[in-house]
């Protein structure tokens, strides 16, 4: 997801060539569910002494 040129270099090169050929930029954005739903709440509650629930 984060490094398409590492995971799929051929497809990444094709997209890069097409974008350059047409003078456009390709930008992909989004939220990584594993980070937003798992890691981030743990990080944010790290300074708390007691957490009853997270909504």
C-alpha positions in Angstrom: 0.0 0.0 0.0 2.6 2.5 1.0 5.3 1.6 -1.4 3.8 0.3 -4.7 7.1 0.5 -6.5 8.4 -2.1 -4.1 5.4 -4.4 -4.0 4.6 -4.2 -7.8 7.4 -2.4 -9.7 6.1 -3.3 -13.1 2.6 -1.8 -12.6 4.1 1.2 -10.8 6.3 1.9 -13.7 3.4 1.6 -16.2 1.4 4.1 -14.1 4.3 6.5 -13.8 4.9 6.4 -17.6 1.3 7.0 -18.3 1.1 9.9 -15.9 4.3 11.5 -17.4 3.0 10.9 -20.9 -0.2 12.8 -20.1 1.4 15.4 -17.8 -0.7 14.5 -14.8 0.0 13.4 -11.2 -1.3 10.3 -9.6 -2.0 10.7 -5.9 -3.4 8.0 -3.7 -4.5 8.7 -0.1 -6.5 7.0 2.6 -6.4 5.6 6.1 -4.6 2.5 7.0 -7.3 0.6 9.0 -4.7 -1.4 11.0 -3.1 1.9 12.2 -6.3 3.9 12.7 -8.2 1.2 14.5 -5.5 -0.7 16.4 -2.3 1.2 16.9 -3.5 4.8 17.2 -5.9 4.1 20.1 -3.1 2.3 22.0 -0.7 5.1 21.4 -3.2 7.8 22.4 -4.2 6.0 25.6 -0.6 5.2 26.6 -0.5 8.2 29.1 -3.8 7.2 30.7 -3.8 5.2 34.0 -7.3 3.8 33.5 -9.3 3.4 30.2 -12.9 2.2 30.7 -13.9 2.2 27.0 -13.1 3.6 23.6 -16.0 4.6 21.3 
